[in-house]
Amino acid sequence: MKTLIKEKRTEMNITQEELSKKLKVSRQTVISLEKGKYKPSLVLAHKLAQTFGCTIEELFIFEGDENIE
């Protein structure tokens, strides 16, 4: 799964620390999300989408076997 979290965050000119505080998660969680090493819960994905003013589908790009055939 690819994410656009880093791109959206930099567009909004906010730091990883600021985003982590807004979402009430650790900065390490934000780093892992940006690198695609952590798959968020539905609640966290929803909070991210709300923060960036987009849909979950716009923020997370599912590839390969993550899609229904």
N, C-alpha and C positions, 0 to 999 in steps of 0.2 A: 504494500500500500504506500503510495506516495502522498505527501501532504504539501500544502501551500502555506503552512503556518508561518514559517520564517518570512516568506515573501509578504504575506498580509501584515505581519508584525512590523516589518521594516517600512512598509507603506504607511503605517500609522505612526511611525517614528516612536515606538515604545521599546523599551529594553526587555530582555528575558525576565529580569527581576520584577519589573512593573507588571508584566503579563502574569507571572506566577502569583503575585499578590492579588491581582484582580480575580484570578481563578481559584485562589486558595489552595495552590499546590506548590511543591518545591520548584526551585529554579532547575534542578536536575531533571524533573519531569518535563519541563518545557524543552530542555535540551534534547531529551530522548524523543519527545514528540516531533521536534523539528528534524531529527535525523531519521525518523521512521523506525526507531528501535522500540517504540512503545505504542501499543494500540489502546486508545482511550476508551473509557466506558461511554455509553450512549449519553449519559448526563454531561460528562466532560466535553464530548464532541459537540453537544448542543450549546454549552456555555461558550466554547470557542467560536462557533458559528455566530452566536449572538454578539459576541465581542467584536467580531470582524464584519458584522452586517452582511453575512452571506449564508448560504445553505450548507448543510453538512456535506452534500454531494459536491459542492464547489470547492470545499476545503480539503476533502479526502478523495484521492483518485484510486479506485480499486482496479487492480490489474490481474490478469491471468486467472489462476484458480480461485481467486477471491470472488469471482462473478459466477452466477448461475448460468449454466450452458443452455 
